[in-house]
């Protein structure tokens, strides 16, 4: 389910931007818990814990170890660019 959700964002960062815009998902720069990718995955019912540009960590069922998944290159480059302010249309206001 996690991999499918990540791959559904598209093959490149422009596709990721378009998908997030289509879904109305926005976030805040440099705040892992407020990242648009976090918000997207939470909308899919995933319990998110943290992110780096190249991996995502999810909360597991009670008593289980959290799961870390590598992102696609599209998501990796989207996160890097988003955190640099390249997609103001996806930023939440103050």
C-alpha distance (Angstrom), angle and dihedral (degrees) to the residues before:
residue distance angle dihedral
X1 . . .
X2 3.82 . .
X3 3.80 95.5 .
X4 3.81 91.5 45.9
X5 3.81 91.2 50.9
X6 3.80 91.6 50.3
X7 3.80 93.4 45.8
X8 3.83 90.7 48.2
X9 3.81 88.1 68.1
X10 3.80 88.9 73.5
X11 3.79 143.8 -107.8
X12 3.81 98.9 -73.1
X13 3.80 140.2 26.3
X14 3.82 92.6 -99.6
X15 3.81 88.4 58.3
X16 3.81 89.9 49.7
X17 3.81 90.3 52.7
X18 3.81 91.8 47.7
X19 3.81 92.8 49.0
X20 3.81 93.6 48.5
X21 3.82 90.8 47.5
X22 3.81 90.5 48.8
X23 3.81 90.2 52.2
X24 3.82 93.4 43.6
X25 3.80 92.6 -122.3
X26 3.80 117.4 156.2
X27 3.79 135.7 168.0
X28 3.77 148.2 169.9
X29 3.78 127.4 -85.8
X30 3.80 121.3 -108.0
X31 3.81 92.9 4.3
X32 3.79 109.8 111.4
X33 3.80 94.5 -161.3
X34 3.82 90.7 49.9
X35 3.82 98.0 43.3
X36 3.83 114.5 127.0
X37 3.82 88.2 -124.2
X38 3.81 88.8 56.0
X39 3.79 90.9 49.4
X40 3.81 91.1 48.2
X41 3.81 93.3 50.6
X42 3.81 91.6 45.6
X43 3.82 88.0 53.7
X44 3.81 85.8 58.6
X45 3.81 90.2 56.3
X46 3.80 97.5 -102.2
X47 3.79 119.5 141.9
X48 3.76 103.2 -132.7
X49 3.78 124.8 -156.8
X50 3.81 109.6 173.7
X51 3.78 147.5 -29.3
X52 3.73 145.3 -143.5
X53 3.77 120.1 -176.0
X54 3.80 91.0 -99.2
X55 3.82 102.1 36.4
X56 3.79 142.4 34.2
X57 3.78 126.2 -151.8
X58 3.80 122.3 -151.6
X59 3.77 132.9 -164.5
X60 3.79 111.7 -114.1
X61 3.77 130.9 -149.7
X62 3.79 114.9 -65.8
X63 3.79 110.1 -68.7
X64 3.80 93.8 14.1
X65 3.78 127.4 111.2
X66 3.79 116.1 -102.8
X67 3.78 116.2 -103.7
X68 3.80 123.8 -123.3
X69 3.80 118.9 -159.4
X70 3.80 129.1 -174.3
X71 3.78 114.6 -122.4
X72 3.76 125.5 -129.4
X73 3.79 116.6 -102.0
X74 3.82 88.0 -108.5
X75 3.82 91.7 58.9
X76 3.80 92.7 41.2
X77 3.80 93.2 54.5
X78 3.80 92.2 41.4
X79 3.83 91.3 55.4
X80 3.80 91.8 47.9
X81 3.80 92.6 49.3
X82 3.81 93.9 42.3
X83 3.80 90.9 53.1
X84 3.83 88.7 51.8
X85 3.82 90.3 55.4
X86 3.81 98.4 -107.6
X87 3.84 94.8 134.5
X88 3.81 107.3 47.6
X89 3.81 89.3 160.8
X90 3.81 87.8 69.0
X91 3.81 95.5 49.4
X92 3.78 122.7 105.1
X93 3.78 115.7 -128.9
X94 3.79 120.8 -111.8
